[in-house]
């Protein structure tokens, strides 16, 4: 029998908090955020209290089954906000585990066979002394996230970065009306790049945090932003390290199959 329309899962939902989630392409595996609990009872540590963890579950005949905590979670720090790459090989998430740059940082774990690798911090171009939360990977190469440490409009702001060049690429702040002087979080974008959703506690909403939708006219969000980027490009001889003046070059975008 189908579940009631207001109830996603009697096994995943609990008396505690279940939050940000994502699915694999086949929609038969879910990764979700939940309070640290076992058999419906929260577990706390003397150091961190009740933390957030990421769990996975498989779609069963009538409900989600085989709920398991991901192996890189811990009772001693928060692990939350999962986002799976389109090819299913990388899971991005936020955590305040030791060794980060600030309050919460964004990490990635890689799926190797049936195991997850040790998480890797995305580095100082993405992570700051503030908080980086709610990663959302668009395809395999672009990551949106919210941050309080990138000198945005105020509170938490939405940015995107190039996952193929985390060492050099400077994350780009989205402009108003997506970002505001308040907190703007939970950004997601449809595959066509023309419509998405996010949450904000800006003035004019119905409560503390409200869900907003947006549409991009005449293109995609990414190419509209890229049109406004100023690029300073230096061509360097790979063998000598010397700058090559007055060099012409072409930028080509390969079509995907």
TIVO-700784 format. One line per 5 residues: their letters; for each residue x, y, z of N, C-alpha, C. Coordinates in nm, 2 decimals. Example, Ala and Ser with C-alpha at 12.3 -4.5 7.8 and 13.67 -1.06 7.14 Angstrom:
2
AS = 1.32 -0.57 0.78 1.23 -0.45 0.78 1.32 -0.33 0.78  1.28 -0.22 0.71 1.37 -0.11 0.71 1.29 0.00 0.79;
END
This chain:
257
XXXXX = 0.08 -0.12 0.00 0.00 0.00 0.00 0.09 0.12 0.00  0.05 0.23 -0.07 0.13 0.35 -0.07 0.12 0.42 0.06  0.23 0.49 0.09 0.24 0.57 0.22 0.15 0.69 0.20  0.10 0.74 0.32 0.03 0.87 0.31 0.11 0.98 0.24  0.04 1.07 0.17 0.12 1.17 0.09 0.20 1.26 0.17;
XXXXX = 0.17 1.27 0.30 0.25 1.36 0.38 0.36 1.29 0.46  0.39 1.17 0.42 0.48 1.09 0.50 0.58 1.03 0.40  0.71 1.07 0.40 0.80 1.02 0.30 0.84 0.87 0.33  0.86 0.85 0.46 0.90 0.71 0.50 0.88 0.69 0.65  0.82 0.58 0.68 0.80 0.55 0.83 0.93 0.51 0.89;
XXXXX = 1.03 0.46 0.81 1.16 0.42 0.86 1.26 0.53 0.87  1.26 0.62 0.77 1.36 0.73 0.77 1.31 0.84 0.86  1.19 0.88 0.85 1.14 0.99 0.94 1.13 0.94 1.08  1.16 1.03 1.17 1.17 0.99 1.31 1.12 1.11 1.40  1.11 1.10 1.53 1.07 1.21 1.61 1.18 1.32 1.62;
XXXXX = 1.30 1.30 1.55 1.40 1.39 1.56 1.42 1.46 1.42  1.54 1.51 1.39 1.55 1.59 1.27 1.60 1.50 1.15  1.53 1.51 1.04 1.58 1.46 0.91 1.59 1.57 0.81  1.70 1.59 0.74 1.72 1.71 0.66 1.76 1.68 0.52  1.86 1.76 0.48 1.90 1.76 0.34 1.93 1.62 0.29;
XXXXX = 1.88 1.59 0.17 1.90 1.46 0.11 1.93 1.46 -0.04  1.97 1.35 -0.09 1.99 1.34 -0.24 1.98 1.20 -0.28  1.96 1.17 -0.41 1.94 1.04 -0.46 2.04 1.01 -0.57  2.06 0.88 -0.60 2.14 0.84 -0.71 2.05 0.85 -0.84  2.11 0.83 -0.95 2.04 0.85 -1.08 1.92 0.75 -1.09;
XXXXX = 1.93 0.63 -1.04 1.82 0.54 -1.05 1.71 0.56 -0.95  1.73 0.66 -0.86 1.63 0.69 -0.75 1.61 0.57 -0.66  1.70 0.48 -0.65 1.68 0.37 -0.56 1.77 0.37 -0.44  1.86 0.47 -0.43 1.94 0.49 -0.31 1.93 0.64 -0.27  1.91 0.66 -0.14 1.90 0.79 -0.09 2.00 0.81 0.02;
XXXXX = 2.06 0.93 0.02 2.16 0.98 0.12 2.09 1.09 0.19  2.08 1.09 0.33 2.01 1.19 0.40 2.08 1.23 0.53  2.05 1.34 0.58 2.10 1.39 0.71 2.00 1.36 0.82  2.05 1.32 0.93 1.97 1.29 1.05 2.04 1.31 1.17  1.97 1.33 1.28 2.03 1.33 1.41 2.09 1.19 1.44;
XXXXX = 2.20 1.19 1.51 2.27 1.07 1.55 2.17 0.99 1.64  2.13 0.87 1.59 2.03 0.79 1.67 2.04 0.65 1.63  1.99 0.56 1.72 1.99 0.42 1.70 1.86 0.36 1.75  1.79 0.30 1.67 1.66 0.24 1.71 1.56 0.34 1.76  1.56 0.46 1.70 1.47 0.57 1.75 1.51 0.65 1.87;
XXXXX = 1.63 0.62 1.92 1.68 0.69 2.04 1.81 0.77 2.00  1.81 0.90 2.04 1.93 0.98 2.00 2.05 0.93 2.09  2.17 0.94 2.02 2.29 0.91 2.09 2.38 1.04 2.10  2.43 1.07 2.22 2.51 1.19 2.24 2.64 1.15 2.29  2.74 1.24 2.27 2.87 1.23 2.33 2.89 1.34 2.43;
XXXXX = 2.98 1.32 2.53 3.00 1.42 2.63 3.07 1.54 2.56  3.14 1.52 2.45 3.21 1.63 2.38 3.12 1.72 2.29  3.03 1.65 2.21 2.96 1.72 2.11 2.81 1.72 2.12  2.76 1.65 2.22 2.61 1.63 2.23 2.56 1.54 2.12  2.44 1.57 2.07 2.38 1.50 1.96 2.42 1.56 1.83;
XXXXX = 2.50 1.49 1.75 2.55 1.55 1.62 2.46 1.50 1.51  2.49 1.56 1.39 2.42 1.52 1.26 2.51 1.42 1.19  2.45 1.32 1.13 2.52 1.22 1.05 2.45 1.20 0.91  2.52 1.14 0.82 2.46 1.11 0.69 2.44 0.96 0.69  2.32 0.92 0.65 2.28 0.78 0.63 2.24 0.75 0.49;
XXXXX = 2.25 0.63 0.45 2.20 0.59 0.32 2.09 0.48 0.34  2.00 0.47 0.24 1.90 0.37 0.25 1.87 0.32 0.10  1.81 0.20 0.09 1.77 0.15 -0.04 1.62 0.15 -0.05  1.57 0.17 -0.18 1.43 0.16 -0.20 1.38 0.02 -0.20  1.29 -0.01 -0.11 1.23 -0.14 -0.10 1.09 -0.14 -0.18;
XXXXX = 1.02 -0.25 -0.15 0.89 -0.26 -0.22 0.79 -0.16 -0.18  0.79 -0.13 -0.05 0.69 -0.03 0.00 0.75 0.08 0.08  0.88 0.07 0.11 0.94 0.18 0.19 1.09 0.17 0.17  1.17 0.26 0.23 1.31 0.26 0.23 1.37 0.16 0.33  1.47 0.08 0.29 1.52 -0.02 0.38 1.67 -0.02 0.39;
XXXXX = 1.73 -0.10 0.47 1.87 -0.11 0.49 1.94 0.02 0.52  1.88 0.09 0.62 1.94 0.22 0.66 2.07 0.20 0.73  2.17 0.27 0.68 2.31 0.26 0.73 2.38 0.39 0.74  2.45 0.41 0.85 2.53 0.53 0.87 2.65 0.52 0.78  2.69 0.63 0.71 2.81 0.63 0.63 2.94 0.62 0.71;
XXXXX = 3.04 0.55 0.66 3.15 0.51 0.75 3.24 0.63 0.80  3.23 0.74 0.73 3.32 0.85 0.77 3.25 0.95 0.87  3.13 0.91 0.92 3.06 0.99 1.02 3.12 0.95 1.16  3.09 1.03 1.26 3.14 1.01 1.40 3.04 1.07 1.50  3.05 1.01 1.62 2.97 1.07 1.73 3.03 1.20 1.78;
XXXXX = 3.15 1.24 1.73 3.22 1.35 1.79 3.21 1.48 1.70  3.15 1.47 1.58 3.14 1.59 1.50 3.03 1.57 1.40  2.98 1.68 1.34 2.87 1.68 1.25 2.91 1.65 1.11  2.83 1.57 1.04 2.85 1.53 0.90 2.71 1.54 0.84  2.69 1.64 0.74 2.56 1.67 0.70 2.56 1.72 0.55;
XXXXX = 2.43 1.73 0.50 2.41 1.80 0.37 2.47 1.72 0.25  2.44 1.60 0.23 2.50 1.52 0.12 2.46 1.57 -0.02  2.55 1.56 -0.12 2.51 1.59 -0.26 2.60 1.50 -0.34  2.53 1.41 -0.43 2.60 1.31 -0.51 2.63 1.36 -0.65  2.75 1.34 -0.70 2.78 1.38 -0.84 2.69 1.30 -0.93;
XXXXX = 2.68 1.35 -1.06 2.59 1.29 -1.15 2.64 1.14 -1.19  2.77 1.12 -1.19 2.82 0.99 -1.22 2.82 0.89 -1.10  2.77 0.94 -0.98 2.76 0.86 -0.86 2.89 0.83 -0.79  3.00 0.89 -0.83 3.13 0.85 -0.77 3.17 0.93 -0.66  3.12 1.05 -0.64 3.17 1.15 -0.54 3.05 1.20 -0.46;
XXXXX = 3.07 1.20 -0.33 2.96 1.26 -0.24 3.02 1.38 -0.17  2.96 1.49 -0.19 3.01 1.62 -0.12 2.92 1.64 0.00  2.98 1.70 0.11 2.90 1.72 0.23 2.97 1.82 0.31  2.90 1.87 0.42 2.96 1.97 0.51 2.99 1.90 0.64  3.09 1.94 0.71 3.13 1.88 0.84 3.22 1.98 0.92;
XXXXX = 3.21 1.97 1.05 3.30 2.04 1.14 3.40 1.95 1.20  3.44 1.84 1.13 3.54 1.75 1.18 3.67 1.82 1.20  3.76 1.77 1.29 3.89 1.83 1.31 3.97 1.85 1.18  4.05 1.95 1.18 4.14 1.97 1.07 4.09 2.07 0.96  3.97 2.12 0.98 3.91 2.21 0.88 3.96 2.36 0.89;
XXXXX = 3.91 2.44 0.81 3.95 2.58 0.81 3.86 2.67 0.90  3.74 2.63 0.93 3.65 2.71 1.00 3.54 2.63 1.07  3.43 2.69 1.10 3.32 2.62 1.18 3.27 2.50 1.11  3.23 2.51 0.98 3.19 2.40 0.89 3.27 2.41 0.76  3.32 2.30 0.71 3.39 2.30 0.58 3.32 2.20 0.49;
XXXXX = 3.34 2.21 0.36 3.29 2.12 0.26 3.40 2.01 0.23  3.36 1.89 0.22 3.45 1.78 0.20 3.39 1.69 0.08  3.47 1.60 0.03 3.43 1.51 -0.07 3.48 1.37 -0.04  3.40 1.27 -0.05 3.44 1.13 -0.04 3.42 1.06 -0.17  3.50 0.97 -0.21 3.49 0.91 -0.34 3.45 0.76 -0.33;
XXXXX = 3.36 0.72 -0.41 3.31 0.58 -0.41 3.41 0.50 -0.49  3.47 0.40 -0.43 3.56 0.31 -0.49 3.51 0.17 -0.47  3.46 0.11 -0.57 3.39 -0.02 -0.56 3.27 -0.01 -0.47  3.27 -0.08 -0.36 3.16 -0.07 -0.27 3.20 0.00 -0.14  3.31 0.08 -0.15 3.35 0.15 -0.03 3.37 0.30 -0.06;
XXXXX = 3.37 0.38 0.05 3.39 0.52 0.04 3.53 0.55 0.09  3.60 0.64 0.02 3.74 0.68 0.06 3.73 0.77 0.18  3.84 0.80 0.24 3.85 0.90 0.34 3.81 1.03 0.29  3.74 1.11 0.36 3.70 1.24 0.31 3.81 1.34 0.28  3.80 1.42 0.18 3.91 1.52 0.15 3.85 1.66 0.15;
XXXXX = 3.91 1.75 0.23 3.87 1.89 0.24 3.89 1.95 0.10  3.79 2.04 0.06 3.80 2.10 -0.07 3.90 2.22 -0.07  3.96 2.25 0.04 4.07 2.35 0.04 4.03 2.49 0.06  4.13 2.58 0.07 4.11 2.72 0.12 4.04 2.81 0.02  4.03 2.77 -0.11 3.95 2.86 -0.21 3.80 2.85 -0.18;
XXXXX = 3.76 2.73 -0.13 3.62 2.71 -0.10 3.59 2.74 0.05  3.67 2.68 0.14 3.65 2.68 0.28 3.72 2.80 0.34  3.65 2.86 0.44 3.70 2.98 0.51 3.70 2.96 0.66  3.73 3.07 0.73 3.72 3.06 0.88 3.57 3.07 0.92  3.48 3.10 0.83 3.34 3.10 0.86 3.28 2.96 0.84;
XXXXX = 3.16 2.96 0.79 3.09 2.83 0.77 3.06 2.81 0.62  3.08 2.69 0.57 3.05 2.65 0.44 2.95 2.53 0.45  2.83 2.55 0.39 2.72 2.45 0.41 2.65 2.42 0.28  2.56 2.32 0.29 2.47 2.29 0.18 2.53 2.28 0.04  2.63 2.20 0.02 2.69 2.18 -0.11 2.58 2.12 -0.20;
XXXXX = 2.59 2.16 -0.33 2.50 2.10 -0.43 2.59 2.09 -0.56  2.62 1.96 -0.60 2.70 1.94 -0.72 2.61 1.94 -0.84  2.64 2.02 -0.94 2.56 2.03 -1.07 2.64 1.96 -1.17  2.59 1.84 -1.21 2.66 1.75 -1.30 2.77 1.69 -1.22  2.89 1.70 -1.28 3.01 1.65 -1.21 3.12 1.76 -1.18;
XXXXX = 3.10 1.87 -1.24 3.22 1.97 -1.24 3.19 2.10 -1.17  3.06 2.13 -1.14 3.03 2.26 -1.08 2.96 2.24 -0.94  3.01 2.31 -0.84 2.96 2.30 -0.70 2.90 2.43 -0.66  2.78 2.43 -0.62 2.72 2.54 -0.55 2.72 2.51 -0.40  2.74 2.62 -0.32 2.74 2.60 -0.17 2.71 2.74 -0.11;
XXXXX = 2.67 2.73 0.02 2.65 2.86 0.10 2.76 2.88 0.19  2.80 3.01 0.21 2.91 3.05 0.29 2.89 3.18 0.37  2.94 3.19 0.48 2.94 3.31 0.56 3.08 3.38 0.55  3.17 3.32 0.48 3.31 3.38 0.48 3.36 3.43 0.35  3.28 3.45 0.25 3.33 3.50 0.12 3.29 3.64 0.09;
XXXXX = 3.27 3.73 0.19 3.24 3.87 0.18 3.12 3.89 0.08  3.01 3.82 0.11 2.89 3.83 0.03 2.80 3.95 0.07  2.67 3.93 0.05 2.57 4.03 0.07 2.53 4.04 0.22  2.56 3.93 0.29 2.53 3.92 0.44 2.48 3.79 0.47  2.51 3.74 0.60 2.47 3.61 0.64 2.54 3.50 0.55;
XXXXX = 2.46 3.40 0.52 2.51 3.30 0.43 2.47 3.33 0.29  2.56 3.32 0.20 2.54 3.35 0.06 2.57 3.23 -0.03  2.51 3.23 -0.15 2.53 3.12 -0.24 2.64 3.15 -0.34  2.74 3.06 -0.36 2.84 3.07 -0.45 2.85 2.95 -0.54  2.93 2.95 -0.65 2.96 2.83 -0.72 3.11 2.83 -0.75;
XXXXX = 3.17 2.71 -0.76 3.31 2.69 -0.79 3.33 2.58 -0.90  3.44 2.58 -0.96 3.48 2.48 -1.06 3.55 2.37 -1.00  3.49 2.25 -0.99 3.55 2.14 -0.93 3.67 2.08 -1.00  3.69 2.12 -1.12 3.81 2.08 -1.20 3.93 2.16 -1.17  3.92 2.27 -1.10 4.03 2.36 -1.07 4.02 2.43 -0.93;
XXXXX = 4.01 2.35 -0.83 3.98 2.40 -0.70 4.10 2.48 -0.64  4.22 2.46 -0.70 4.34 2.53 -0.65 4.34 2.67 -0.70  4.29 2.70 -0.82 4.31 2.84 -0.87 4.17 2.91 -0.89  4.06 2.84 -0.90 3.94 2.91 -0.94 3.88 2.98 -0.81  3.85 3.11 -0.83 3.79 3.19 -0.72 3.64 3.17 -0.73;
XXXXX = 3.58 3.12 -0.62 3.43 3.10 -0.62 3.36 3.23 -0.65  3.25 3.21 -0.73 3.17 3.32 -0.78 3.04 3.34 -0.69  3.02 3.46 -0.64 2.89 3.49 -0.57 2.78 3.51 -0.66  2.67 3.44 -0.64 2.55 3.47 -0.72 2.49 3.61 -0.68  2.44 3.68 -0.78 2.39 3.81 -0.75 2.24 3.81 -0.70;
XXXXX = 2.20 3.93 -0.65 2.06 3.94 -0.62 1.97 3.91 -0.74  1.85 3.86 -0.73 1.78 3.84 -0.60 1.80 3.71 -0.53  1.89 3.62 -0.58 1.92 3.50 -0.51 1.98 3.52 -0.38  2.09 3.60 -0.38 2.16 3.63 -0.25 2.09 3.76 -0.20  2.09 3.77 -0.06 2.03 3.88 0.01 2.11 3.91 0.13;
XXXXX = 2.07 4.01 0.21 2.14 4.04 0.33 2.12 3.94 0.44  2.03 3.85 0.42 2.00 3.74 0.52 2.06 3.61 0.47  2.02 3.50 0.53 2.08 3.37 0.50 2.01 3.31 0.38  2.09 3.27 0.28 2.04 3.20 0.16 2.11 3.07 0.14  2.04 2.96 0.15 2.09 2.83 0.17 2.01 2.72 0.09;
XXXXX = 2.07 2.60 0.08 1.99 2.49 0.02 1.97 2.51 -0.13  2.06 2.57 -0.20 2.04 2.60 -0.34 2.05 2.47 -0.42  1.95 2.45 -0.52 1.96 2.34 -0.61 1.92 2.39 -0.75  1.97 2.33 -0.85 1.95 2.38 -0.99 1.91 2.26 -1.08  1.80 2.28 -1.16 1.76 2.17 -1.25 1.87 2.14 -1.35;
XXXXX = 1.86 2.02 -1.42 1.97 1.98 -1.51 1.98 2.08 -1.63  1.87 2.15 -1.67 1.88 2.24 -1.78 1.94 2.38 -1.74  1.97 2.40 -1.61 2.03 2.52 -1.57 1.94 2.64 -1.57  1.81 2.62 -1.59 1.72 2.73 -1.61 1.62 2.75 -1.49  1.62 2.66 -1.40 1.52 2.67 -1.29 1.58 2.61 -1.17;
XXXXX = 1.55 2.66 -1.05 1.60 2.61 -0.93 1.53 2.65 -0.81  1.58 2.61 -0.69 1.51 2.65 -0.56 1.62 2.68 -0.46  1.58 2.75 -0.36 1.67 2.78 -0.24 1.59 2.82 -0.13  1.64 2.82 -0.01 1.57 2.87 0.11 1.64 3.00 0.16  1.56 3.08 0.23 1.61 3.21 0.28 1.52 3.25 0.39;
XXXXX = 1.58 3.33 0.49 1.51 3.39 0.59 1.49 3.54 0.57  1.50 3.58 0.45 1.48 3.72 0.41 1.35 3.77 0.45  1.34 3.91 0.46 1.21 3.97 0.49 1.11 3.94 0.38  0.98 3.93 0.43 0.87 3.91 0.33 0.82 3.77 0.32  0.89 3.68 0.39 0.85 3.54 0.39 0.74 3.51 0.49;
XXXXX = 0.70 3.38 0.49 0.59 3.33 0.58 0.64 3.30 0.72  0.77 3.27 0.73 0.83 3.23 0.86 0.98 3.26 0.87  1.05 3.18 0.95 1.19 3.20 0.97 1.26 3.17 0.84  1.24 3.05 0.78 1.31 3.01 0.66 1.20 2.97 0.56  1.20 3.02 0.44 1.10 2.99 0.34 1.17 2.94 0.21;
XXXXX = 1.10 2.86 0.13 1.15 2.81 0.01 1.11 2.90 -0.11  1.21 2.93 -0.19 1.19 3.02 -0.31 1.23 2.94 -0.43  1.16 2.98 -0.54 1.20 2.92 -0.67 1.25 3.04 -0.76  1.32 3.00 -0.87 1.36 3.11 -0.96 1.37 3.04 -1.10  1.36 3.13 -1.20 1.38 3.09 -1.34 1.47 3.19 -1.41;
XXXXX = 1.55 3.13 -1.50 1.65 3.21 -1.58 1.59 3.23 -1.72  1.58 3.35 -1.77 1.53 3.38 -1.90 1.64 3.39 -2.00  1.63 3.32 -2.11 1.73 3.34 -2.22 1.86 3.28 -2.20  1.87 3.16 -2.15 2.00 3.10 -2.12 1.99 3.02 -2.00  2.11 2.99 -1.94 2.12 2.92 -1.82 2.18 3.01 -1.71;
XXXXX = 2.17 2.97 -1.59 2.23 3.05 -1.48 2.38 3.06 -1.50  2.44 2.95 -1.53 2.59 2.95 -1.54 2.64 3.03 -1.65  2.58 3.03 -1.77 2.63 3.11 -1.88 2.60 3.25 -1.86  2.49 3.28 -1.79 2.47 3.43 -1.77 2.57 3.48 -1.67  2.61 3.40 -1.57 2.71 3.45 -1.48 2.85 3.46 -1.55;
XXXXX = 2.88 3.36 -1.63 3.01 3.36 -1.70 3.02 3.48 -1.79  2.91 3.53 -1.85 2.92 3.65 -1.94 2.97 3.77 -1.86  2.95 3.77 -1.73 2.99 3.89 -1.65 3.13 3.88 -1.59  3.20 3.77 -1.61 3.33 3.75 -1.55 3.44 3.82 -1.63  3.53 3.89 -1.56 3.64 3.95 -1.62 3.76 3.86 -1.60;
XXXXX = 3.83 3.82 -1.71 3.94 3.73 -1.70 4.07 3.80 -1.73  4.17 3.78 -1.64 4.30 3.82 -1.67 4.39 3.69 -1.69  4.43 3.67 -1.82 4.50 3.55 -1.85 4.64 3.57 -1.89  4.73 3.49 -1.82 4.87 3.50 -1.85 4.91 3.37 -1.91  4.99 3.37 -2.02 5.04 3.25 -2.09 5.18 3.23 -2.05;
XXXXX = 5.21 3.11 -1.99 5.35 3.09 -1.94 5.41 2.97 -2.01  5.53 2.98 -2.05 5.61 2.87 -2.11 5.63 2.76 -2.00  5.57 2.64 -2.03 5.58 2.53 -1.93 5.72 2.49 -1.90  5.81 2.50 -1.99 5.95 2.45 -1.98 6.03 2.55 -1.90  6.02 2.68 -1.93 6.10 2.78 -1.87 6.04 2.86 -1.75;
XXXXX = 5.90 2.86 -1.75 5.83 2.93 -1.65 5.82 3.08 -1.69  5.86 3.12 -1.80 5.86 3.26 -1.84 5.73 3.30 -1.91  5.68 3.42 -1.88 5.56 3.47 -1.94 5.58 3.50 -2.09  5.49 3.46 -2.17 5.49 3.48 -2.32 5.40 3.60 -2.35  5.46 3.71 -2.39 5.37 3.83 -2.42 5.31 3.82 -2.56;
XXXXX = 5.20 3.89 -2.57 5.13 3.90 -2.70 5.09 3.76 -2.76  5.04 3.67 -2.68 5.01 3.54 -2.72 4.86 3.53 -2.75  4.83 3.47 -2.87 4.68 3.45 -2.90 4.65 3.31 -2.86  4.52 3.29 -2.81 4.47 3.16 -2.78 4.32 3.15 -2.80  4.27 3.03 -2.81 4.13 3.01 -2.83 4.08 2.92 -2.72;
XXXXX = 3.95 2.95 -2.68 3.89 2.87 -2.58 3.77 2.79 -2.64  3.77 2.66 -2.63 3.67 2.58 -2.70 3.60 2.50 -2.59  3.47 2.48 -2.61 3.39 2.40 -2.52 3.35 2.28 -2.59  3.39 2.16 -2.54 3.36 2.04 -2.61 3.21 2.00 -2.59  3.15 1.94 -2.69 3.01 1.89 -2.67 3.02 1.76 -2.60;
XX = 2.92 1.74 -2.51 2.91 1.61 -2.44 2.81 1.52 -2.51  2.85 1.39 -2.51 2.76 1.29 -2.57 2.63 1.28 -2.50;
END
